[in-house]
Amino acid sequence: MKIGVLGSGVVGQVLADGLLKHGHEVMRGSRDPAKLQAWRTGAGPRAQAGSFVDAAAYGPLVVLAVKGSAAVAAVEACGKALAGKVVLDTTNPIAEAPPVNGVLQFFTGPGDSLLERLQARVPAAHFVKAFSCVGNALMIDPRLPGGPPTMFICGNDEGAKRQAATLVEQLGWEIEDLGAAEAARAIEPLCMLWCIPGFRQNRWGHAFKLLRAP
Ligand SMILES: NC(=O)c1ccc[n+]([C@@H]2O[C@H](COP(=O)([O-])OP(=O)(O)OC[C@H]3O[C@@H](n4cnc5c(N)ncnc54)[C@H](OP(=O)(O)O)[C@@H]3O)[C@@H](O)[C@H]2O)c1
């Protein structure tokens, strides 16, 4: 599949490299595409780089991996290029203020989530939350005791979630679909929980798994 990846940071790179590894064609986007040229050169013939709009327009599925506070502006800048696209939203609404005793601060409050804000700003796109509550080192083909960890996803479009789930499973995860966009109010704070052992004890090698009764 052709997949656009909006993001020049580490998450954009890890997911772009993982998608290439699994056989996809990838275009990464940045406000400054020049800074992606070294990556493009090293990543091979199925890798391309362009603007955010170029990457949004590239294929039927788009990964959003930009700074949380810039996410609304980034998707608005893509405008019509995101219409009808499945948008895998990895972002977290992390505030500028530092963590408190290892607990990240968010700029969203209760009854709110970044995914819902994005969906409201670009109603023609189909946002699906994924990858927001695991560190980038474990995003692709995680190998942990107990088998594949669980990726919690949500979004308003069932077809978009099916496409997202197929892709995330290919990258080594099992899926738990938590329903519509409002479930992001529960998924996004898992990022805070995930980071606490890291900030307090420098332990970053974990992921969530849902244990189900048979
Ligand atoms: N780091 C992790 O392990 C991890 C894990 C799970 C989820 N996440 C989430 O994934 C997202 C990406 O994280 P990251 O660590 O890769 O990088 P990041 O530093 O949070 O974001 C870098 C990207 O944000 C864009 N950006 C920054 N300010 C902008 C602005 N004012 N307007 C438009 N775009 C702007 C940059 O655009 P340019 O390319 O134009 O500079 C760049 O593409 C974040 O929302 C983060 O919370 C991170």
The ligand as an ORCA input file, in Angstrom:
! r2SCAN-3c Opt
* xyz 0 1
  N       8.484      9.658     20.786
  C       7.758      8.559     21.019
  O       8.294      7.477     21.316
  C       6.251      8.627     20.886
  C       5.485      7.499     21.177
  C       4.097      7.527     20.969
  C       3.510      8.686     20.461
  N       4.282      9.781     20.218
  C       3.651     10.973     19.645
  O       4.018     11.013     18.274
  C       4.086     12.367     17.811
  C       5.432     12.598     17.124
  O       6.447     12.484     18.085
  P       8.001     12.594     17.701
  O       8.729     12.328     18.971
  O       8.297     11.787     16.511
  O       8.237     14.076     17.204
  P       7.795     15.523     17.671
  O       9.038     16.307     17.931
  O       6.760     15.491     18.739
  O       7.134     16.058     16.309
  C       7.914     16.316     15.192
  C       6.986     16.690     14.052
  O       6.080     17.722     14.478
  C       6.045     18.737     13.488
  N       5.801     20.050     14.077
  C       6.393     20.582     15.181
  N       5.944     21.831     15.378
  C       5.079     22.097     14.345
  C       4.284     23.205     13.990
  N       4.270     24.319     14.722
  N       3.484     23.105     12.895
  C       3.468     21.978     12.147
  N       4.213     20.868     12.448
  C       5.002     20.944     13.523
  C       7.425     18.707     12.864
  O       7.307     19.248     11.581
  P       8.540     19.539     10.655
  O       8.870     18.209     10.027
  O       8.035     20.509      9.679
  O       9.646     20.060     11.534
  C       7.750     17.238     12.851
  O       7.295     16.619     11.674
  C       3.855     13.249     19.044
  O       2.520     13.700     19.046
  C       4.124     12.315     20.221
  O       3.367     12.637     21.384
  C       5.624      9.788     20.421
*
